[in-house]
Amino acid sequence: MFTSSGQPIFSDSQVAGLRMTIAALSLLPFAISAARKLNSWRQFILLTIVGTCGNFIPSFLFTYAETGISSGYAGMLNSCTPIFALLIGVIIFHDKLSKIQYLGVAIGTIGVICLVLAGSNSSDLEMTGNWTHIMAIIIATLCYAISLNTIKHTLSHLKSVEIASLSFLIIFAPSIIITLQQGTLDVISNNTFASQGLLYIGILSVIGTAFALILFNKLVAISSVLFASSVTYLIPIVAMIIGIYFGEKINSLQIISMGVVIAGIFIANVLGKKTTN
């Protein structure tokens, strides 16, 4: 989080901690009314997986990654989510795929590998980035895939707002602890631009995290994991356009690789569905 002059306000870990804390606070009234649904340790563990893999871990990984790579390239890497979602579904939950869907996964996987390699040679990484920043996003998308499959295969009996609020209730305390440990209160007290930064983080937390998560969980509930995760058709494209607008360097190999990933997702999601109907 930076001032208009480019000076940092909050560190990456402070932004992630604040985002999780504010999102959890905004969902707290829903969590209190839904708490009666937490009637077994199994359900608690499943919601913990959703909270940590779907929100907590990725929030820190993404903010860290974007200290070294551009938001445009980070958005491109986010297109890995549907591929991982399919693989997790097959490996852990024994989902059945058609031959066309396996072909789509194979093509998408090749695209993911090319996209990672394309970033390793990009001047985009000359800022401070290295392989750890790239792998942070890859791990985050894997976490998203685990959360998606957990919701679809084990928590479909809960409403989307219940899943979102209860999963954030579970990560509420860790989020507060990390926020306090990272010296966030000192920044809020001493940095004159902190209120401006908090405003933007608050908007991101309430609208871009809490509210968006409720809608996304609803989409997972009424559709397939692959279809829901395929919102990443648009994320890399929008991220690339915004990145170019702000002068970020995106090379042709990254764009081609992203196209291969999206082609693989399209084959698995659209053509593969037609062969199974």
C-alpha positions as CSV (number, residue, x, y, z in Angstrom):
1,M,0.0,0.0,0.0
2,F,1.6,3.3,-1.2
3,T,1.0,7.0,-1.0
4,S,0.5,9.1,-4.1
5,S,4.2,9.8,-4.1
6,G,5.1,6.1,-4.1
7,Q,6.1,5.8,-0.5
8,P,4.8,2.7,1.3
9,I,2.1,3.0,4.0
10,F,1.6,-0.6,5.0
11,S,3.9,-3.6,4.4
12,D,2.6,-6.6,2.5
13,S,1.9,-8.6,5.6
14,Q,0.2,-5.7,7.3
15,V,-2.1,-5.3,4.3
16,A,-3.0,-9.0,4.3
17,G,-3.6,-9.0,8.1
18,L,-5.8,-6.0,7.9
19,R,-7.7,-7.4,4.9
20,M,-8.5,-10.6,6.7
21,T,-9.4,-8.9,10.0
22,I,-11.7,-6.3,8.4
23,A,-13.4,-9.0,6.2
24,A,-13.9,-11.2,9.3
25,L,-15.4,-8.2,11.2
26,S,-17.8,-7.4,8.4
27,L,-19.0,-11.0,8.4
28,L,-19.2,-11.4,12.2
29,P,-23.0,-10.8,12.5
30,F,-23.7,-13.6,10.0
31,A,-21.2,-15.9,11.7
32,I,-22.9,-15.4,15.1
33,S,-26.3,-16.5,13.7
34,A,-24.7,-19.4,11.8
35,A,-22.6,-20.6,14.7
36,R,-25.2,-23.2,15.6
37,K,-24.3,-25.0,12.3
38,L,-20.9,-25.8,13.8
39,N,-22.1,-29.1,15.3
40,S,-19.1,-31.4,14.7
41,W,-15.3,-31.4,14.7
42,R,-15.4,-32.6,11.1
43,Q,-17.3,-29.6,10.0
44,F,-15.0,-27.3,12.0
45,I,-12.0,-28.9,10.3
46,L,-13.6,-28.5,6.8
47,L,-14.4,-24.8,7.4
48,T,-10.9,-24.3,8.7
49,I,-9.5,-25.7,5.4
50,V,-11.8,-23.3,3.5
51,G,-10.8,-20.3,5.7
52,T,-7.1,-21.0,5.6
53,C,-6.7,-22.2,2.0
54,G,-9.4,-20.1,0.4
55,N,-8.5,-16.8,2.1
56,F,-5.9,-16.6,4.9
57,I,-2.9,-18.2,3.2
58,P,-3.5,-16.7,-0.3
59,S,-4.0,-13.2,1.1
60,F,-0.4,-13.2,2.4
61,L,1.0,-15.0,-0.6
62,F,-0.5,-12.6,-3.1
63,T,0.6,-9.4,-1.2
64,Y,4.1,-10.8,-0.9
65,A,4.2,-11.8,-4.5
66,E,3.3,-8.4,-5.7
67,T,6.2,-6.9,-3.9
68,G,8.4,-8.5,-6.6
69,I,6.2,-9.0,-9.7
70,S,3.6,-6.9,-11.4
71,S,-0.1,-7.1,-10.7
72,G,-0.6,-8.0,-14.4
73,Y,1.6,-11.0,-14.3
74,A,0.2,-12.0,-10.9
75,G,-3.3,-11.9,-12.5
76,M,-2.0,-14.1,-15.3
77,L,-0.7,-16.7,-12.9
78,N,-4.1,-16.8,-11.2
79,S,-5.3,-18.6,-14.3
80,C,-3.7,-21.7,-12.8
81,T,-6.7,-22.1,-10.4
82,P,-9.0,-24.1,-12.7
83,I,-6.3,-26.6,-13.7
84,F,-5.5,-27.2,-10.0
85,A,-9.2,-27.4,-9.2
86,L,-9.6,-30.2,-11.7
87,L,-6.5,-32.1,-10.5
88,I,-7.5,-31.8,-6.9
89,G,-11.0,-33.1,-7.7
90,V,-9.6,-36.1,-9.5
91,I,-6.8,-37.0,-7.1
92,I,-8.5,-36.3,-3.7
93,F,-12.3,-36.5,-4.4
94,H,-12.1,-39.1,-7.3
95,D,-14.0,-37.0,-9.8
96,K,-14.4,-38.6,-13.2
97,L,-13.1,-36.8,-16.3
98,S,-13.6,-37.5,-20.0
99,K,-10.7,-37.9,-22.4
100,I,-11.4,-34.4,-23.7
101,Q,-11.2,-33.0,-20.2
102,Y,-7.9,-34.8,-19.6
103,L,-6.6,-33.3,-22.8
104,G,-7.7,-29.8,-21.6
105,V,-5.9,-30.4,-18.3
106,A,-2.7,-31.4,-20.1
107,I,-2.8,-28.4,-22.4
108,G,-3.5,-26.1,-19.4
109,T,-0.7,-27.6,-17.4
110,I,1.7,-27.0,-20.3
111,G,0.5,-23.4,-20.4
112,V,1.1,-23.0,-16.6
113,I,4.7,-24.3,-16.9
114,C,5.3,-21.9,-19.9
115,L,3.8,-19.0,-18.0
116,V,6.1,-19.6,-15.0
117,L,9.1,-19.9,-17.2
118,A,8.1,-16.8,-19.1
119,G,8.1,-14.8,-15.9
120,S,11.5,-16.0,-14.9
121,N,13.1,-14.2,-17.8
122,S,11.0,-11.1,-17.7
123,S,12.3,-7.7,-16.9
124,D,9.2,-7.6,-14.7
125,L,11.3,-9.3,-12.1
126,E,14.0,-6.7,-12.1
127,M,12.3,-4.8,-9.3
128,T,13.1,-7.2,-6.5
129,G,11.3,-10.4,-7.6
130,N,12.6,-13.9,-8.0
131,W,11.2,-17.4,-8.1
132,T,9.8,-17.2,-4.6
133,H,7.4,-14.5,-5.8
134,I,6.2,-16.6,-8.7
135,M,5.8,-19.7,-6.6
136,A,3.9,-17.8,-4.0
137,I,1.1,-17.3,-6.5
138,I,1.3,-20.9,-7.7
139,I,0.9,-22.1,-4.1
140,A,-2.0,-19.6,-3.6
141,T,-3.9,-20.9,-6.6
142,L,-3.3,-24.5,-5.3
143,C,-4.8,-23.4,-2.0
144,Y,-7.8,-21.9,-3.9
145,A,-8.3,-25.2,-5.7
146,I,-8.3,-27.1,-2.4
147,S,-10.9,-24.7,-0.9
148,L,-13.1,-24.9,-3.9
149,N,-13.3,-28.7,-3.9
150,T,-13.8,-28.8,-0.2
151,I,-16.8,-26.5,-0.5
152,K,-18.3,-28.4,-3.4
153,H,-17.8,-31.9,-2.1
154,T,-18.2,-31.6,1.6
155,L,-20.1,-28.3,2.5
156,S,-22.8,-28.1,-0.1
157,H,-25.4,-28.4,2.7
158,L,-24.5,-25.0,4.1
159,K,-25.5,-21.7,2.6
160,S,-22.9,-19.5,0.9
161,V,-23.1,-16.8,3.5
162,E,-22.7,-19.4,6.3
163,I,-19.6,-20.9,4.7
164,A,-18.0,-17.5,4.2
165,S,-18.9,-16.1,7.7
166,L,-18.0,-19.3,9.6
167,S,-14.7,-19.8,7.7
168,F,-13.7,-16.2,8.5
169,L,-14.8,-16.6,12.1
170,I,-12.2,-19.4,12.4
171,I,-9.4,-17.3,11.0
172,F,-10.5,-14.1,12.9
173,A,-8.2,-14.6,15.9
174,P,-5.0,-15.5,13.8
175,S,-5.7,-12.4,11.6
176,I,-5.9,-10.1,14.6
177,I,-2.7,-11.6,16.2
178,I,-0.7,-11.2,13.0
179,T,-2.1,-7.7,12.5
180,L,-0.9,-6.7,16.0
181,Q,2.4,-8.5,15.7
182,Q,3.3,-6.7,12.5
183,G,3.2,-3.3,14.1
184,T,0.1,-2.2,12.2
185,L,-1.2,0.0,15.1
186,D,2.1,1.9,15.1
187,V,1.7,2.7,11.4
188,I,-1.9,3.8,11.9
189,S,-0.9,6.1,14.8
190,N,2.3,7.6,13.1
191,N,1.7,7.6,9.4
192,T,-0.3,10.6,8.2
193,F,-1.5,8.6,5.1
194,A,-2.7,5.6,7.2
195,S,-6.3,6.7,7.1
196,Q,-6.2,6.8,3.3
197,G,-4.7,3.4,3.1
198,L,-7.2,2.0,5.6
199,L,-10.0,3.3,3.5
200,Y,-8.8,1.4,0.4
201,I,-8.1,-1.8,2.4
202,G,-11.5,-1.5,3.9
203,I,-13.2,-1.3,0.5
204,L,-11.1,-4.3,-0.7
205,S,-11.9,-6.3,2.4
206,V,-15.7,-5.7,2.5
207,I,-16.5,-5.7,-1.2
208,G,-13.6,-7.5,-2.8
209,T,-13.3,-10.2,-0.2
210,A,-16.3,-10.7,2.1
211,F,-19.1,-9.9,-0.3
212,A,-17.4,-11.4,-3.3
213,L,-16.7,-14.6,-1.4
214,I,-20.4,-15.0,-0.6
215,L,-21.3,-14.7,-4.3
216,F,-18.5,-17.0,-5.3
217,N,-19.5,-19.7,-2.8
218,K,-23.0,-19.5,-4.2
219,L,-21.6,-20.0,-7.7
220,V,-19.7,-23.1,-6.5
221,A,-22.9,-24.5,-4.8
222,I,-25.0,-24.2,-7.9
223,S,-22.4,-25.2,-10.5
224,S,-19.3,-27.3,-11.0
225,V,-16.0,-26.5,-9.3
226,L,-14.4,-26.1,-12.8
227,F,-17.1,-23.7,-14.0
228,A,-16.9,-21.6,-10.8
229,S,-13.1,-21.5,-10.9
230,S,-13.2,-20.4,-14.5
231,V,-13.8,-16.9,-13.5
232,T,-10.1,-16.8,-14.1
233,Y,-10.9,-16.6,-17.8
234,L,-11.4,-12.9,-17.1
235,I,-9.0,-12.2,-14.2
236,P,-5.8,-12.5,-16.2
237,I,-7.2,-10.6,-19.1
238,V,-8.4,-7.7,-16.9
239,A,-5.2,-7.8,-14.9
240,M,-3.1,-7.6,-18.1
241,I,-5.1,-4.7,-19.5
242,I,-4.8,-2.8,-16.2
243,G,-1.1,-3.6,-16.0
244,I,-0.4,-2.3,-19.5
245,Y,-2.4,0.8,-18.7
246,F,-0.2,1.5,-15.7
247,G,3.0,0.9,-17.7
248,E,3.8,-2.6,-16.5
249,K,6.0,-4.7,-18.8
250,I,4.3,-7.8,-20.1
251,N,6.1,-9.8,-22.7
252,S,4.6,-11.8,-25.6
253,L,5.6,-15.2,-24.2
254,Q,3.5,-14.4,-21.1
255,I,0.5,-13.5,-23.2
256,I,0.9,-16.7,-25.4
257,S,1.3,-18.9,-22.3
258,M,-1.8,-17.4,-20.7
259,G,-3.7,-18.1,-23.9
260,V,-2.6,-21.7,-23.7
261,V,-3.8,-22.0,-20.1
262,I,-7.2,-20.5,-21.0
263,A,-7.4,-22.8,-24.1
264,G,-6.9,-25.8,-21.9
265,I,-9.6,-24.6,-19.5
266,F,-12.0,-24.0,-22.4
267,I,-11.4,-27.5,-23.7
268,A,-11.9,-29.1,-20.3
269,N,-14.9,-26.9,-19.3
270,V,-16.9,-26.4,-22.5
271,L,-15.9,-29.2,-24.9
272,G,-15.4,-31.7,-22.1
273,K,-18.9,-31.0,-20.8
274,K,-20.4,-31.6,-24.2
275,T,-18.9,-35.0,-24.4
276,T,-20.2,-36.0,-21.0
277,N,-23.8,-34.8,-21.6
